[in-house]
Amino acid sequence: MMQQQTLRKEYIFEGKGLHTGKVARIRIKPAPVDYGIRFVRTDIGEDAEVRALAENVSCTARSTTITEGDVTVGTIEHLLSALTGMGADNARIEIDNVEVPILDGSAKPYIDAIWKDGMQVQDAPRRYVEITEPIEIKREDTGAYLRIEPSDTPRYDLTIDFDSRVLGIQTACWDPGIVYAEEIGICRTFVFFHEIEYLFKNNLVKGGDLDNAIVIVEHPVSDEQIEHMSKLFNVPKLKISDKGYLTNVRLRFPNECARHKLLDLIGDLRLAGGFLKAKVTAYKSGHSINTTAARQIRSLYK
C-alpha cells in the first residue's frame, strides 16, 4: 500500500501571472496527513483558504481558477500537475496575489526544486480516487471528449488536433513507466501567433512573453506584423523557423505541445481530490472539459 507523502521542506517562487501580469510570491509548504492541497491568500489573511477541489472551480478561460467564499486563485494547473507528478498528497501553498506565477510556462521550476530533496513519507495510506464505472464528457460543437474508465493501473492518453499544419495531430501518454519529471512536467505552454493580439486586447496573457511560451506561426505573416510583435514583446526582430515556430525557443520534444496539454490534464484532474486510479483517454481536451470531469467524479464518489 502506497503511503501519503508531503514535501521535505518549504520552496519559494516568485514571478508574474500569465493573464494578470501581477507579480506573486508563493511558498509551497509541507502539510499533515489528509490535508490535501490548499491555497492560502496571505494578502487577504492567514485563514483565506481555498481547497484545490473541482467544486471550487470558478473559471476555465485559458487556465483553471478556483474560488471558495471570497478567496480566488488562478492558473493553478501547472503547480497541481507538478505536485501530482512528483507524488505529493499534501501541500499548503501560500500566495500573496490572485494568480500563480507562470514561470517558464511549464512545471520545470517546481520539479527542479523538489526533485533533489525527494518526498517525505507520512504515516497514513494514500487515498486513491477510484471509479466503478466509466465516465465520459463530450463537446458536440468541437468533437472533444474525455473518457475515464476503471483501472488498477493509472494511465493517461491524450491527442491534440488544432487543425494546424504546424502541429499536425500529436499524442502523448503518462503511466507508471514514464517519469513525469523528465517527460511531461518540463513541457511549456503554447499559443498561436494569430491569437496573441486578440488575447492582449481582451486583457489576457498580460504576463505572457517569449520566455514562457512556444509561439506557433500557422499562417503567413508580413514583415509589419513581425515588427509589431517584436515591439509588443520588446525584443529584437523575431524570426520564424522553417517548421513554423518563433525561433526564440527550441522544442524540448517534437510533440511538446501535446505533452503540455497532458501536463494540464494531470493538474486539472487532481481537482477530483487525490490521485486518480483510472484509465484516462482525452481528445482535444481543455480546462473546461477536464474540470467538468473532475467535478463529476467528485459528485459521484466523494
C-alpha positions as a Markdown table, in Angstrom:
| # | Residue | x | y | z |
|---|---|---|---|---|
| 1 | Met | 0.0 | 0.0 | 0.0 |
| 2 | Met | 1.4 | 3.4 | -1.0 |
| 3 | Gln | 1.8 | 5.9 | 1.8 |
| 4 | Gln | 0.8 | 9.5 | 1.7 |
| 5 | Gln | 3.7 | 12.0 | 1.0 |
| 6 | Thr | 4.4 | 15.6 | 1.5 |
| 7 | Leu | 7.3 | 17.9 | 0.8 |
| 8 | Arg | 10.5 | 17.7 | 2.9 |
| 9 | Lys | 10.9 | 21.5 | 3.1 |
| 10 | Glu | 9.5 | 24.8 | 2.0 |
| 11 | Tyr | 10.0 | 26.2 | -1.5 |
| 12 | Ile | 9.6 | 29.8 | -2.6 |
| 13 | Phe | 8.9 | 31.0 | -6.1 |
| 14 | Glu | 8.2 | 34.5 | -7.5 |
| 15 | Gly | 7.0 | 35.7 | -10.9 |
| 16 | Lys | 4.2 | 37.3 | -12.9 |
| 17 | Gly | 0.9 | 35.7 | -13.6 |
| 18 | Leu | 0.3 | 34.8 | -17.2 |
| 19 | His | -3.1 | 36.5 | -17.5 |
| 20 | Thr | -3.0 | 39.3 | -14.9 |
| 21 | Gly | 0.7 | 40.2 | -15.3 |
| 22 | Lys | 0.7 | 40.7 | -11.5 |
| 23 | Val | 3.8 | 39.6 | -9.6 |
| 24 | Ala | 3.1 | 36.9 | -6.9 |
| 25 | Arg | 5.3 | 35.2 | -4.4 |
| 26 | Ile | 4.3 | 31.6 | -3.4 |
| 27 | Arg | 5.5 | 29.4 | -0.6 |
| 28 | Ile | 4.9 | 25.7 | -1.1 |
| 29 | Lys | 5.0 | 24.0 | 2.3 |
| 30 | Pro | 4.8 | 20.5 | 3.8 |
| 31 | Ala | 1.3 | 19.7 | 5.2 |
| 32 | Pro | -0.1 | 17.0 | 7.5 |
| 33 | Val | -1.8 | 13.7 | 6.6 |
| 34 | Asp | -5.2 | 14.1 | 4.8 |
| 35 | Tyr | -4.6 | 17.8 | 4.3 |
| 36 | Gly | -4.8 | 17.6 | 0.5 |
| 37 | Ile | -3.7 | 20.6 | -1.5 |
| 38 | Arg | -4.9 | 24.1 | -0.3 |
| 39 | Phe | -4.0 | 27.6 | -1.4 |
| 40 | Val | -3.9 | 30.4 | 1.2 |
| 41 | Arg | -4.1 | 34.0 | 0.0 |
| 42 | Thr | -1.8 | 35.6 | 2.6 |
| 43 | Asp | -2.5 | 39.1 | 1.2 |
| 44 | Ile | -6.1 | 38.7 | 2.4 |
| 45 | Gly | -5.4 | 36.8 | 5.6 |
| 46 | Glu | -3.9 | 33.7 | 7.2 |
| 47 | Asp | -7.4 | 32.0 | 7.0 |
| 48 | Ala | -8.1 | 33.0 | 3.4 |
| 49 | Glu | -8.1 | 29.4 | 2.2 |
| 50 | Val | -9.3 | 27.7 | -1.0 |
| 51 | Arg | -9.1 | 24.0 | -1.4 |
| 52 | Ala | -8.0 | 22.5 | -4.7 |
| 53 | Leu | -11.2 | 20.7 | -5.4 |
| 54 | Ala | -13.4 | 20.6 | -8.5 |
| 55 | Glu | -16.5 | 22.1 | -6.8 |
| 56 | Asn | -14.4 | 25.2 | -6.3 |
| 57 | Val | -13.6 | 25.8 | -10.0 |
| 58 | Ser | -14.9 | 29.2 | -11.0 |
| 59 | Cys | -13.3 | 29.9 | -14.4 |
| 60 | Thr | -11.7 | 27.9 | -17.2 |
| 61 | Ala | -10.9 | 30.6 | -19.7 |
| 62 | Arg | -7.3 | 29.8 | -20.8 |
| 63 | Ser | -6.4 | 28.5 | -17.4 |
| 64 | Thr | -8.1 | 27.0 | -14.3 |
| 65 | Thr | -9.2 | 29.3 | -11.4 |
| 66 | Ile | -10.7 | 28.2 | -8.1 |
| 67 | Thr | -12.8 | 30.2 | -5.6 |
| 68 | Glu | -14.1 | 29.4 | -2.2 |
| 69 | Gly | -16.0 | 32.2 | -0.5 |
| 70 | Asp | -14.2 | 35.4 | -1.3 |
| 71 | Val | -10.9 | 33.7 | -1.9 |
| 72 | Thr | -9.8 | 33.2 | -5.5 |
| 73 | Val | -6.5 | 31.8 | -7.0 |
| 74 | Gly | -5.9 | 31.5 | -10.8 |
| 75 | Thr | -3.8 | 29.4 | -13.1 |
| 76 | Ile | -3.3 | 26.6 | -10.6 |
| 77 | Glu | -3.0 | 23.7 | -13.1 |
| 78 | His | 0.8 | 23.7 | -13.6 |
| 79 | Leu | 1.5 | 23.6 | -9.9 |
| 80 | Leu | -1.2 | 21.0 | -9.3 |
| 81 | Ser | 0.3 | 18.9 | -12.1 |
| 82 | Ala | 3.8 | 19.2 | -10.6 |
| 83 | Leu | 2.7 | 18.1 | -7.2 |
| 84 | Thr | 0.8 | 15.2 | -8.6 |
| 85 | Gly | 3.6 | 14.1 | -10.9 |
| 86 | Met | 6.1 | 14.3 | -8.1 |
| 87 | Gly | 3.9 | 12.3 | -5.8 |
| 88 | Ala | 2.7 | 14.9 | -3.2 |
| 89 | Asp | -0.5 | 14.1 | -1.4 |
| 90 | Asn | -0.5 | 17.0 | 0.9 |
| 91 | Ala | 0.8 | 20.6 | 0.5 |
| 92 | Arg | 0.0 | 24.1 | 1.7 |
| 93 | Ile | 0.5 | 26.8 | -0.9 |
| 94 | Glu | 0.7 | 30.4 | 0.4 |
| 95 | Ile | 0.4 | 33.1 | -2.2 |
| 96 | Asp | 0.3 | 36.9 | -1.9 |
| 97 | Asn | -1.7 | 37.7 | -5.1 |
| 98 | Val | -4.5 | 36.3 | -7.2 |
| 99 | Glu | -2.6 | 34.3 | -9.8 |
| 100 | Val | 0.1 | 31.6 | -9.6 |
| 101 | Pro | 3.3 | 32.7 | -11.4 |
| 102 | Ile | 3.7 | 31.3 | -14.9 |
| 103 | Leu | 7.5 | 31.0 | -14.5 |
| 104 | Asp | 8.8 | 29.3 | -17.7 |
| 105 | Gly | 5.4 | 28.1 | -18.8 |
| 106 | Ser | 5.9 | 24.5 | -17.6 |
| 107 | Ala | 6.2 | 22.7 | -14.3 |
| 108 | Lys | 10.0 | 22.5 | -14.6 |
| 109 | Pro | 10.9 | 25.2 | -11.9 |
| 110 | Tyr | 8.9 | 23.2 | -9.3 |
| 111 | Ile | 10.4 | 19.9 | -10.4 |
| 112 | Asp | 14.0 | 21.2 | -10.3 |
| 113 | Ala | 13.5 | 22.5 | -6.7 |
| 114 | Ile | 11.5 | 19.5 | -5.3 |
| 115 | Trp | 13.2 | 16.5 | -7.1 |
| 116 | Lys | 16.6 | 16.9 | -5.4 |
| 117 | Asp | 15.1 | 16.6 | -1.9 |
| 118 | Gly | 12.6 | 13.9 | -2.6 |
| 119 | Met | 9.3 | 13.4 | -0.7 |
| 120 | Gln | 8.6 | 12.9 | 3.0 |
| 121 | Val | 6.7 | 9.6 | 3.5 |
| 122 | Gln | 3.8 | 10.0 | 6.0 |
| 123 | Asp | 2.2 | 7.6 | 8.4 |
| 124 | Ala | -1.1 | 7.0 | 6.5 |
| 125 | Pro | -2.1 | 5.2 | 3.4 |
| 126 | Arg | -2.7 | 7.2 | 0.2 |
| 127 | Arg | -6.3 | 7.8 | -0.6 |
| 128 | Tyr | -6.8 | 7.0 | -4.2 |
| 129 | Val | -9.7 | 8.3 | -6.2 |
| 130 | Glu | -11.2 | 5.1 | -7.8 |
| 131 | Ile | -14.2 | 4.9 | -10.1 |
| 132 | Thr | -16.5 | 1.9 | -10.5 |
| 133 | Glu | -18.0 | 2.7 | -13.9 |
| 134 | Pro | -16.9 | 4.7 | -17.0 |
| 135 | Ile | -17.4 | 8.5 | -17.2 |
| 136 | Glu | -17.4 | 10.3 | -20.5 |
| 137 | Ile | -17.7 | 14.0 | -21.2 |
| 138 | Lys | -18.3 | 15.2 | -24.8 |
| 139 | Arg | -18.4 | 18.5 | -26.6 |
| 140 | Glu | -20.7 | 18.2 | -29.6 |
| 141 | Asp | -19.5 | 21.5 | -31.0 |
| 142 | Thr | -15.8 | 20.6 | -31.1 |
| 143 | Gly | -15.8 | 16.8 | -31.1 |
| 144 | Ala | -13.7 | 16.9 | -27.9 |
| 145 | Tyr | -14.2 | 14.2 | -25.3 |
| 146 | Leu | -12.7 | 12.9 | -22.1 |
| 147 | Arg | -13.3 | 9.2 | -21.1 |
| 148 | Ile | -12.3 | 7.9 | -17.7 |
| 149 | Glu | -12.5 | 4.2 | -17.0 |
| 150 | Pro | -11.8 | 2.0 | -14.0 |
| 151 | Ser | -8.3 | 0.6 | -14.0 |
| 152 | Asp | -5.9 | -0.8 | -11.4 |
| 153 | Thr | -3.0 | 0.9 | -13.2 |
| 154 | Pro | -3.3 | 4.7 | -13.9 |
| 155 | Arg | -2.8 | 5.7 | -17.5 |
| 156 | Tyr | -3.4 | 8.9 | -19.4 |
| 157 | Asp | -3.6 | 9.0 | -23.2 |
| 158 | Leu | -4.1 | 12.4 | -24.9 |
| 159 | Thr | -4.5 | 13.6 | -28.5 |
| 160 | Ile | -4.5 | 17.2 | -29.7 |
| 161 | Asp | -5.8 | 18.3 | -33.1 |
| 162 | Phe | -6.0 | 22.1 | -33.7 |
| 163 | Asp | -6.4 | 21.6 | -37.5 |
| 164 | Ser | -2.8 | 23.0 | -37.7 |
| 165 | Arg | -0.3 | 22.5 | -40.5 |
| 166 | Val | 2.5 | 23.2 | -38.0 |
| 167 | Leu | 1.4 | 20.9 | -35.1 |
| 168 | Gly | -0.5 | 18.3 | -37.1 |
| 169 | Ile | -2.1 | 15.6 | -34.8 |
| 170 | Gln | 0.0 | 14.9 | -31.7 |
| 171 | Thr | -0.3 | 12.3 | -29.0 |
| 172 | Ala | 1.2 | 11.9 | -25.5 |
| 173 | Cys | 0.8 | 9.5 | -22.7 |
| 174 | Trp | 1.7 | 9.0 | -19.0 |
| 175 | Asp | 1.7 | 5.8 | -17.0 |
| 176 | Pro | 3.8 | 4.5 | -14.1 |
| 177 | Gly | 6.6 | 3.6 | -16.5 |
| 178 | Ile | 7.0 | 7.2 | -17.7 |
| 179 | Val | 9.0 | 9.6 | -15.5 |
| 180 | Tyr | 6.8 | 12.7 | -15.2 |
| 181 | Ala | 9.7 | 15.0 | -14.2 |
| 182 | Glu | 11.6 | 14.2 | -17.4 |
| 183 | Glu | 8.9 | 13.5 | -20.0 |
| 184 | Ile | 5.9 | 15.6 | -19.1 |
| 185 | Gly | 6.5 | 18.3 | -16.5 |
| 186 | Ile | 9.1 | 20.2 | -18.4 |
| 187 | Cys | 6.9 | 20.9 | -21.4 |
| 188 | Arg | 5.8 | 24.5 | -21.9 |
| 189 | Thr | 2.6 | 26.2 | -22.8 |
| 190 | Phe | 2.0 | 27.4 | -26.3 |
| 191 | Val | 0.0 | 29.9 | -28.3 |
| 192 | Phe | -0.7 | 30.6 | -31.9 |
| 193 | Phe | 0.8 | 33.8 | -33.3 |
| 194 | His | -2.5 | 35.0 | -34.8 |
| 195 | Glu | -4.2 | 34.7 | -31.3 |
| 196 | Ile | -1.8 | 37.0 | -29.5 |
| 197 | Glu | -3.2 | 40.4 | -30.5 |
| 198 | Tyr | -6.7 | 39.2 | -29.6 |
| 199 | Leu | -5.6 | 37.9 | -26.2 |
| 200 | Phe | -3.9 | 41.2 | -25.3 |
| 201 | Lys | -6.9 | 43.2 | -26.3 |
| 202 | Asn | -9.1 | 41.0 | -24.1 |
| 203 | Asn | -6.9 | 41.5 | -21.0 |
| 204 | Leu | -5.5 | 38.0 | -21.2 |
| 205 | Val | -1.8 | 37.0 | -21.3 |
| 206 | Lys | -0.7 | 40.3 | -19.8 |
| 207 | Gly | 2.2 | 38.4 | -18.3 |
| 208 | Gly | 2.9 | 36.4 | -21.4 |
| 209 | Asp | 6.3 | 36.8 | -23.0 |
| 210 | Leu | 8.8 | 34.8 | -25.2 |
| 211 | Asp | 10.4 | 33.2 | -22.2 |
| 212 | Asn | 7.3 | 31.3 | -21.1 |
| 213 | Ala | 5.5 | 30.2 | -24.2 |
| 214 | Ile | 6.1 | 28.4 | -27.5 |
| 215 | Val | 4.6 | 30.6 | -30.3 |
| 216 | Ile | 3.3 | 28.8 | -33.4 |
| 217 | Val | 3.0 | 30.7 | -36.7 |
| 218 | Glu | 0.2 | 29.0 | -38.5 |
| 219 | His | -0.4 | 31.5 | -41.3 |
| 220 | Pro | 1.9 | 33.6 | -43.4 |
| 221 | Val | 2.8 | 36.9 | -41.6 |
| 222 | Ser | 4.1 | 40.2 | -43.0 |
| 223 | Asp | 7.2 | 42.0 | -42.0 |
| 224 | Glu | 5.0 | 44.6 | -40.4 |
| 225 | Gln | 3.3 | 42.0 | -38.3 |
| 226 | Ile | 6.6 | 40.6 | -37.1 |
| 227 | Glu | 7.9 | 44.1 | -36.3 |
| 228 | His | 4.7 | 44.9 | -34.4 |
| 229 | Met | 5.0 | 41.7 | -32.4 |
| 230 | Ser | 8.7 | 42.4 | -31.7 |
| 231 | Lys | 7.7 | 45.8 | -30.2 |
| 232 | Leu | 4.9 | 44.2 | -28.2 |
| 233 | Phe | 7.4 | 41.9 | -26.5 |
| 234 | Asn | 10.2 | 44.4 | -26.5 |
| 235 | Val | 12.7 | 42.1 | -28.3 |
| 236 | Pro | 14.8 | 42.4 | -31.4 |
| 237 | Lys | 13.2 | 41.4 | -34.6 |
| 238 | Leu | 11.6 | 37.9 | -34.3 |
| 239 | Lys | 12.3 | 35.1 | -36.7 |
| 240 | Ile | 10.3 | 32.1 | -37.8 |
| 241 | Ser | 11.8 | 28.7 | -38.2 |
| 242 | Asp | 11.1 | 26.7 | -41.3 |
| 243 | Lys | 8.9 | 24.4 | -39.2 |
| 244 | Gly | 6.6 | 27.3 | -38.2 |
| 245 | Tyr | 7.8 | 28.2 | -34.7 |
| 246 | Leu | 9.2 | 31.5 | -33.4 |
| 247 | Thr | 12.9 | 30.8 | -33.0 |
| 248 | Asn | 13.2 | 32.3 | -29.5 |
| 249 | Val | 12.7 | 28.8 | -28.1 |
| 250 | Arg | 13.9 | 25.3 | -29.0 |
| 251 | Leu | 11.4 | 22.5 | -28.6 |
| 252 | Arg | 12.2 | 20.0 | -25.8 |
| 253 | Phe | 10.3 | 17.3 | -27.7 |
| 254 | Pro | 8.8 | 17.2 | -31.2 |
| 255 | Asn | 5.3 | 16.8 | -29.5 |
| 256 | Glu | 6.0 | 19.2 | -26.7 |
| 257 | Cys | 2.6 | 20.9 | -27.2 |
| 258 | Ala | 0.7 | 17.6 | -26.7 |
| 259 | Arg | 2.8 | 16.8 | -23.7 |
| 260 | His | 2.0 | 20.2 | -22.2 |
| 261 | Lys | -1.8 | 19.6 | -22.7 |
| 262 | Leu | -1.2 | 16.3 | -20.8 |
| 263 | Leu | 0.5 | 18.3 | -18.1 |
| 264 | Asp | -2.6 | 20.5 | -17.9 |
| 265 | Leu | -4.9 | 17.4 | -17.8 |
| 266 | Ile | -3.0 | 15.9 | -14.9 |
| 267 | Gly | -3.2 | 19.1 | -13.0 |
| 268 | Asp | -6.9 | 19.6 | -13.7 |
| 269 | Leu | -7.9 | 16.1 | -12.8 |
| 270 | Arg | -6.1 | 16.4 | -9.5 |
| 271 | Leu | -9.1 | 18.5 | -8.6 |
| 272 | Ala | -11.0 | 15.2 | -8.2 |
| 273 | Gly | -9.5 | 15.2 | -4.8 |
| 274 | Gly | -6.4 | 12.9 | -5.0 |
| 275 | Phe | -4.5 | 10.5 | -7.2 |
| 276 | Leu | -6.8 | 9.2 | -9.8 |
| 277 | Lys | -6.6 | 5.4 | -10.3 |
| 278 | Ala | -8.2 | 5.1 | -13.8 |
| 279 | Lys | -7.5 | 5.0 | -17.5 |
| 280 | Val | -8.0 | 8.4 | -19.0 |
| 281 | Thr | -8.4 | 9.0 | -22.7 |
| 282 | Ala | -8.6 | 12.6 | -23.9 |
| 283 | Tyr | -9.2 | 14.1 | -27.3 |
| 284 | Lys | -8.9 | 17.8 | -27.9 |
| 285 | Ser | -9.4 | 18.3 | -24.2 |
| 286 | Gly | -9.1 | 21.6 | -22.4 |
| 287 | His | -9.6 | 23.1 | -18.9 |
| 288 | Ser | -13.4 | 23.2 | -19.2 |
| 289 | Ile | -13.9 | 19.6 | -20.1 |
| 290 | Asn | -11.1 | 18.5 | -17.7 |
| 291 | Thr | -12.6 | 20.2 | -14.7 |
| 292 | Thr | -16.1 | 19.1 | -15.6 |
| 293 | Ala | -14.9 | 15.5 | -15.5 |
| 294 | Ala | -13.2 | 16.1 | -12.1 |
| 295 | Arg | -16.4 | 17.7 | -10.8 |
| 296 | Gln | -18.5 | 14.7 | -12.0 |
| 297 | Ile | -16.1 | 12.3 | -10.2 |
| 298 | Arg | -16.4 | 14.3 | -7.0 |
| 299 | Ser | -20.2 | 14.3 | -7.2 |
| 300 | Leu | -20.4 | 10.6 | -7.8 |
| 301 | Tyr | -17.7 | 9.3 | -5.3 |
| 302 | Lys | -16.9 | 11.8 | -2.6 |
